[in-house]
Amino acid sequence: MINKQFIPQVLPPKVKSSWKDYQLTEAFLSMKGDKKKWSEIAFTLKYTGNNTLINLTLGSLFKSHPILNSVIWGNTVPKRIEELGTGWNRYFYKPQSVEVEINWVLQCLKKHKNILKQFVSLRDKIEKYILLGEYSKAESLLEESLRSIGYTVWYYEMRLTIAGLQNDLSKAIGIISNFNTIHKDLKRGIVPIILSNIFSRSQRSVPSYEYDTELYSRYKKNRTEFQNDRYNYYLFRLNYYQNYNIDDLSVALMMESLNSVIDRYILMDYILRSYKIKNVNNDGIVSDFATMLYDITSDRRWMPYILLSKCENLPKEYYDKDFISILDKYYTGEYDDVISECKEFISNKPYHFDVLKLYCRALLFKNNGFKQIANNADSVLNEIASLIYSVMTEQDNAVSLDLLYQRCKNLYGLSFACGLDYYIKEEKKWDKDPWLHLSTMSCFDPLFTTTFEDNAEKLIYLDWGLKHGEGSVVIPYQKRRVEKLTTEESKVVAYIREVDNAKITFENKEYEKAIVLWNSIIEKNTEYIPTVQTAVEYTFMSYINMGVAYRQKAIRFYVEKYIENKAFVSKVDTRQFMMDIKNSRYEGLKNDIDFLIFILLNAENYPQKQFVLESYCKYENATYPSDLLDKLKKRDHRKVELFLYLLVTDDLLYHHYKLKSTLDVLDEKIKIVSYLKSEFLPNDLYSNMCTELMHEIVAYRGMKKLDDSKIFVNEDAIMKYELCKIDDLYDRFKKQAALARSNRVFVLVNGSDFSHNNAADLIDDIATYSNNAIEEVALQIFNVIRYAFLKSRFGLGTYLSTRIRHGVFEGELRSDFERLNLILNQSGQQYMPSDYWSVEYSLDSEMRKNLYQAQMKFSQNIDFLISTFKDSVIQIRVDEDDGRQGEFNYAVNTKELCDRLMDIESKTQDRESFCKSVMTYLWEITEKRLEIIRERITDQLKPDIFRYLQTLELCIDSLSGHNTLTADLKTAINNARAALTNKLTKVENWFHRQETKFEDFDIENHIRMTMEQAARYYSDVQFEMNVKMVSLPAQIRSEYSSSMFDLFFIFLTNMLKYSKETNQRIFQINSQMLNDDIIKISLINDLQSNIQENELNHLFEKKMNDIAKLQQEGGSGLVKAMTIVKYDFGNTNNTFTIKAIEGKCVVNVLFNIKDMLVDEKNIIS
C-alpha cells in the first residue's frame, strides 16, 4: 500500500469591509494561484463596498501577479482577437445587488479613463458616418480603433452593421467566420454566440419580427436558474428594446465582464436606463453613477441620467444653441429655416433622432413632399427620414412602420436606435416607458421637463436654459406651459398654442371645453396628421372621462375619425376602455353600427367580436351577416362600407355559429363582397377580393374529397397566404447557398446548437461550430415553411384538430361500445351508471353494483387508452426539445436538412417552386410517420382494446345467478369485437395522405358555374342561357380550372353589364370543332339600343391590337383574356375575336384542346 499524506483543503476566506490591505493580500496569496478561489475572494471583496480597499490592494497585487488582473478584471483591453472575451474572470457567482455590480464595474472603468475618452470620440464619429452612408470612413476609423482601444464586440458589431446596410452577405459572413476560425479551439467566452446573433440582426433580409421570435424561442428553453440568467442576458444584450425589463440586471453585468472594458461601458448605458425604469426610487443612485461615468469620460449620454437629481451646475456644453435654434424656428413657423438648419445639424450630429422628426414635420407643413436630409441619397438616414415622413402622411402607415422597425433592428448597436424604437412604439401603441425616449436627450430640451414630477424642478431646469439662451421663444413658452397658463398672444404659431391650451384645459378636467378646443384644432389641421392624431386622442379621452353617459359619443367620434383617415386614430389607446366596457356589460352603449365597427377594430379576441356581431344580428332579426345587407341600405354608407369590409377581411366569419363549413363561409363572403362592389364606387380592391373568393369557391367545389382520409394540408392556401412574404429570407438563402458552393471555407456558429456549456459555475457559453455556410439560414427558412405546413390555419395541425383530435377519435372508437351499452359516460370526474341492463333484466342492488364496477373499470381502461394514444401518437413535434410526445415527428437532422435544401435550391428557380419542393419533402416525412401510426393502431391500439374486452368478459363470468344477462352481455362483447375490427380498419385508413387534387371538368358545367358566380355582381339582371356544346371524348384537366374560370368570367360579366336591357336577356353559348384539335366557343348577346356598331368595332380593334399590354398585369379585360387563351392554355396560336354585327356582340374563342384533355387523345370529328 502507498501511504498518501493528507493535505488539508484551504478554503477562501470571506473578506470583510474592515480589513486592511495586507490582510487582503495575504488572503489572495494563500490560495497558491488557484484561479477559482481567487475569483471567490474577489466576489466577497466586491460586496464589502470598500472601494479604497479594492483599488489599493489590487493595484499592488497586479504588479507582482499579473495573471490575477485577468482573473479579477478579465481582458479589459484585448490586443489580439483571441483575447476578446476569454479572460480568467469566467467563474460565476450569483450576484446579490445591482448597485454593487455597477460599482464594481465602475472601479474597473476608472482605470481606463483615457481609452474610454478615445472610444466616446470614435463612437460618435463612426455612428455619424454609418448614418450618413459614408461607410469607408467608418471602416477606416474602426480599423484605427484596434490600435487605440483594442478588440471589442462593438468593433465587430459596427462592421456587421455596415455590411448589413450594404447588403453584402459575403462580407458579413467573412467577418464572423474569421473571428470564429481563431476562437473555435479556445472553448472560452460567449462572443461567438453574441456575434452570430448580431450578424442575423444586422441583415436586411432577416425580418425583424422573425428575429424577435427566433431569439426568444432559442433562449427561452432554460432548465436551471443559471441557464435562465444566461438566456436573459442574451435577450437583454441582443434585443434590448424588447427586453429592457428583465428581472435581474446584475447578471447581465457579470456576463458582460468577459468582454472588453469598452463593451462593459456600453452595457452600462442600458443597465442604468433599465434600473431607472424599474423603480423611480432608483433615480438618486442612477444619477450618482452617471455623474461618476461623466467624470471619467465627459460623455454627453450621461447628462439625462445626471439630471435625475441634479439640475444645477450643469456643464455649458449641455446647452446646444443649434438645437434650440431649430426649436425656436419650428415654434414660430419658420419652416424653411427649420429644414435648412436640420440638414446642417444632422450632418454633424445625426444620432439626435428628434431632429429628424422636426425635419419631417417642417416638410409636412411646407406641403412640398419629401426632400432628402443627407447629401448621400442612399444613406440609411435618408431612408429612415423618408419612412417617417410616410408615417406622418399616409392614411395606412402599417407598411412604413414595419420597414422602420426592420431598419431599427439593423441599427440596434447605434444610440440613434433608442429614439427610433420609441417613435415606433408610440406609433404602434406598444407598451413603452417614457424614459426610453427621455434618456436620449443628451442636450438641453424643454421637453425633458416631463421627467420631473415637481413643478419647481421643471422651472429650475428651464431657468438654467434661459441663462444660456437669452431671446429664445420656446423656453419661456414652455415655462408658461409648466405653470398651466394658457397663451393667447405669442410669437409661437397658432396651432402649437392651441394644442397646448387644449392640453391644459384637459389637465384641468374641463372636458367639455377641451372637446370644443380639440374639434377646432382638427378642423384647422386636417392636412397635418400628427396634429390631428393628438387632438383625436385627447378628444376620445375627454369623452371617456366624462362618464358612462358619454361612451357612445366617444365611440361614434372614434369611428368617424377612422373613416376620415385611418391614421387619425392611431395614437388612441383603447385597451383600458375595451376592458372597462366589457366588465360593465357594455353599459351606456347602443347596439348600433358605430359600436359594431369599434369592436371589430379594437377587440383582441374573436369571442368578443363574435358576441357583439351575433347580438347585432339578433337585434336586426338577421340569421346570417349577409341578411343585414338590405337592412343597412338606409344607414351611413361610409360606415356600412367599413363594417362590411372589416367583416370579410377578418377571419370572424369562420367563427360564426351558423356557418358550418368553409364553403358556407366563402359563400357568405362572396355575397358581402359582391354587395360592396356593386353599391360603392368602383374599386379594384373589391374586384380583386371577388376574384380571389371565386377562385377559392371553384377550388373547394372542384376538390376531390377522399373522405376516408383525415390527413390534409391546403398547400395552395399556404402558398397564397402564409409564404407570400418570405422573399427576403429566400433571397438570403440563395446567396448563402451560392457561398456554400464556392471554394471558400467558413466557420460559423452552429445554428442548431447554440448553448453547449451547462456548467453552473462558468459564465462561458461554449459554442459549437460548423463550416456549413447555410446551416443557420437553412434552419430559419425550413422552420418558417414547416410551421406553415404544420401549424398555420391551412396546415396539418388544423385538420388533425378538427378531423381527428377534437372528439372525432373518441367518438369513433366509443360509439359501438355505447350502442351496445358496454361503456359508461362521465359526468364531471365520475362515471354514471347505465339503466339499460338493470331495467331490462330487473337486477337487484348487489348485481347492479357488481355490473357497474365491471363497466366502470372497462370505461376507465378504454378512455385512458384512447386519451393516451391521442396524446402520445396523434401529436405534432418539431424538435427534440419539444416536451410533447407524438408520432408526427418533424425533427430533422441538420446535415440531412441542409443537404436536402441545397439540392432543392439547385433544382428550383423561384420562391414558389422552392417552397413547394420543401413541402414535398415534408410530405415524405409525413408518409413515413403515417406508416408508423398505422402500425401502432394495428400492433398496439387494437390488441389493447381487445384485451380490455376480454377482461370485461371475465368479469361478466363472475356475475353468477343470471344466465340470460351473462349470455346477452357476452353477445354484446362479441358484437363489439366484430364492430371494432371494422372501426379500427376505418381509423387506420384515416392516416393516409389526402392529396390536394381537383376534379377534371367539362366546359359546359364550368361555364354554368362561372355564370352563377358572375351573376352575383348583377343580381338585378334577369337572363336565360341557351347553351349548346359539342361533346368531347374526355374532360379538361383540372389544372386549367382557374384559367378557364377567369376567361369566361371576363366574357360573361361583360355580357351581363353591356347587353341590351330587356326583362329577360338571352345569352347564346355554343361550340363546334373546327378540326381534330381546335374548338371554337361562341358567346352571343344583343347589343344595347343606339349603339354605333362601326365605332364599337373600332374600339374592339384598338384594344385587340394593344399587344404591348399582353404580358402586363393591367390592361382591359380583353387583353387579360388574350393572355389566358395564349399563355395559360399553353398555345400562342390560340386566339379569340370580338365583333358587333347585326345588333349582336359575337365573341369567338378558338383554342387547341389536344394537350388539355385528361387522356391527351386527339379529337375525332
Steps between C-alpha positions, in 0.01 A plus 500: 500500500606856434455743787358826376573808707183685595500856364235721661286704256543876536164674475485857370435744785206738487633855469369756747468872436715569808802313363829670436678467169759254639222265615349496154842444343563204730160353413578503127854368540385213724297354212824393324389623157161321498304714254158388615581575864642837400165569327312404814708740713445774240125437517491550877730804465253646250221485759697678773426828323848621605628664181823613666582143597413377151719748315792519742555128546431383146728761349802371690409132457472532120861615478629183666234262362392621151274196448290621793398801292341268244328295770342806661446745213530276195657610171401866519693620196554199268782561255442176310181340371544193716509714815152644447256340744744241631625645830535285812212684672275222372376359830138572578377604843137600526491880542307638797468868409480704180658800670796301629558355151481848344748630756738211422490580128560867578818414690619322186399786269688757708824325411440555127399864489712593198387202293135570579533866396656390172214257452230766554654717230537204260147377570336832412699535178439142390125516573487823303675348198280190510177701508620730222598203284874579505594142571863510390572780749327304776699186418825692493434634851402153618835362387673786682305409814677163516825679572361751748232310695560138399262233377139541613161347434401855401762496222347186350146624554573817303668305220202263478262797505681655205506171306128459567417850376712434190303177455833321467431153638836358399681777686294449816554124502871555441521728806357247743669206330844657544426562868368148556799342324723638774255439788370153416774315690509728805173370647460812713284808499166589346600736220449255207138448605445874542647575158298226332180665621619851414575371151136391462368823649704716265375331182240687298367163383422370852148621588508691828198325651651163408823600674302586815315169494801286413716656771234457764429142394869411501569634847176427682570128534683534829505216746696644793520837675848556357385429145213740556750768609717439196211507256356817653839655443488403133150645460607821676828527311373410155146639495501767769199709402276192509654367824607807698299388803670168580482397865865507602724766348797402717545173310533691172787700649676185617460325163629804313810510720657242267511765227717807460480809719338681204222243478438523875480877470244474219288255699499740797276737299239226459534391863445848644211564263325182609584548868334843494196358318460224757450735793479879527667465840818405314530849347747631759746213480473491118586870494801439725628219280449712188694784660794265561484379140488857369802589714687212337400562137323839458251301292185700414288184533517518880342844525134382513588259780688765698195727478288249687614667821726790401364792299772748589869534421452341160785529248460779244526253211169346611332802341502456122408835345455341157235262632314779685516711184323221310233481770453878497462505123257210514289659773481829308411334169821580311495161328748579221757588766411187697566286194835660419618503864398137551706401197801681640449359851451143381815509289699538823277327759281249315450295816250761631181327390258774608654738244394254232139521621511881499638493146218278376235709673640815342479329159143407583404862571672618182290247308758458225567128544804323640853631449809307605674625813848357435712559190543129434166398350563133588579561865297318762420838656318608184320169487380539860404865449297405195319227695426738789356749252285219356378406848397863553319530167356159410146396589618143551856514627536140618746404224718806561505427874603140439782618274610743769501220756711290265754778456498574873593137565788529252628808690455366853864556591472877436367748757273631223295178530371595845308804373385317188373201695301725736345681203389164354358393836301825516359455152417133552354558849739246651584501870782742570656704778554875442858471628590302187451829315606750767830316555601589142480878565871564535465878461266755657142442384193665658313172449733339756296675772252209475760298691433699814186462706552821698428826317775675693758260352358560153534876540856469636591298192342753263659795680840338448422490129393866499838604641667354193231578245397862536247592236371146462129468427449139593643508856278777647206352313567164666514674839144624450404147401647362824308763697183391316447851363319511168663720238309716256755753377844370412751459219423130519289379208129467563474123469762437773338753732157352434619144560671594826204706618270204430734267693497738797120512487491120495745475790276741693216248444292748297410225255206662317703812436797288395288314243399830342864609481616165358227495234606847391860378470388204289305724261801726445764227462347213302805492270743462791456147629720524815300800625167333433621179667564690823162675479314173437678327788409774749143535374443127544647513853284801581181316409605197705589711803155662485345169604287209378241727341761622248633160394283491189622843393860386550442198276315697232777760498768227468324329211439823311863603530614151395289533185642845425855369530608177660817668625301756703419241772837325504608668828179411687563222751166321536615200706386622841173628357436162338548326834279753679203467264524122500513482880201734527303290247514783244314744721409825328550360148248450220498190285559696181743499210744740673533262793538203267777666298681613815504145640617349171784752487615469859404164653803274537313169503232341287251411778441869574463583132273201445279586797447857380439394139245234594328740740469754220367238259235397755413865556446541125322162475768367264608135497818555298715814473410522131135537605599844629570632148147615424456639852817710472407680178357799685795536738808718455661352189854571623441303818321219316794464262750493786297247700462264207865536403609410854261207498651338191868581565491361854475126568194574709254320271687174554384523862133566421284229653268479197778454244592133528755456221765684303266516201230658717749767607620561143144528372421748779809702418425511128152638571645779709788583263264498201284750685805717569600488135157590370394760757815706543732689270700288254782348697762255377530374856148358499541358149820323605337372817213362295736328262697341786186380672364354178825314442473354848139398442589339167786316669290373791212394280732325262716332761498120515379409847672187623278455802696199624802719572530762769853608400488818298705815442365783285825571318355758260362705790832471685686632196249780455457618858782364718813495282437802279733733694820300544677627188776669704566183698499292181736748333737475797489121483585508128796730560634286782445187294718656230767571764476142623571375147806723465844386604511733799501336843284663767491430872163596646324438827283191474148635459344192656723477810559842652531420870749222549630566851261437787751532787341720765834638623630631166377805310634349176238384252716290273378504144518211260610584148424399147665566166157485340426849369126440470427320826334785690304645210400148391354440845322836488334452163415138576344601833282760325378255236461217750295723731268596214469136391427373851355775715347772286125516451544305174749253643493139612447588866178686425355205313622254761320702765170534317496160328650272768606643832199703608254226593507315169752236604324430831159501335604251235646247745241546774188504282455123469565447868233760572259346248545161666468653850843374610665830588395774743493876451658747737345787691788710630755255638249219564365224276120487512322161526304383198133406550484279192603162647351558846157595361499245219589213734356631828833472682520518878726756672787257551500396134476863391799588716713217360406578142570871554845419642582284197375763252671787682835320494454423130402864429803630686731269307355587160492876564854498636615298200334739253630809681853362527508396135371839390751692712803279436441414135273756331717799593736716297861545612746732331817461705663287765444761769125484447362348821207341322516150362355421164552289191457801272866569566659758271834540680760475225875437514671829415745357248227303324286813489776719358586243234135468399438876488816551295377236257156661481649846446710372210191359328258789552491847353294714737345523846178329399662192346748481789223509764297239314801270485564544873136408561556191288786415735268553797247266337773236476555531875124490552462180297761326716330616819158393372634151440622486862162622627315236299733235644432625853126475440541140382767385742414700811159665506303206363653231729457726804130560428438131447690419821269732696200337335630162615544639854141623492386158381676332795327741736166408340569131570517580868144640495344168601130451545376672183571282198296703252679823595838331477422354159371830361798690636736252334307538175540877528874456560535272196306751289732773630805298387357468150400866485834616640690298242326700226528828693873462556548426130311822428707697751817356350386624160474850638877510513566516130589815314217687333648677202377842392350396169218662312240345278554492128209678333294548188474846349119538514479438875790734555329775302180455702692510829684814385172668406361416845786694656497785246126549550560586865634836377184575305222362716243730334567358150262226388645273231470168325793295372458291185800269507579249227844348538663234287586179683865433568645149541657596835486770764735799528782444748451653845804732485315714242206554735596845632613632161181381331297662776686832459456495121124451501454725800637789291263431210192417707529808722529714185185335365313570824624858513473616138226289341167648392279585797194281473287320757664170408837523331588210272859375490596245237805283559600221265805316376626300206817318401679668209734203459635217712660737750341846483179585680307820436274630775259782408336736749223720357281770652281787376664844485352796684275729298657795312845336495704599194646168389782658295622702799473198728695280257767771473531495881523120500767511230704756692496290816579180314800663333639619831750217509741697722268442794469130445750400767410778743299468818276789401317565179144430394313178564543410133879524528491278809276254315752479216778434752301209643415351160854516367720451805294333774362251244854445372467571129587839345289415194186513713294816460156655514309759300232747609271683260175696491281381213131528425407620847697233681836472667672177396807358672672199343764330714729256316748281680681171459374244752721211396735530800230622738300176510531246776616218275670735250339324201439682176144608435326311225235698312 
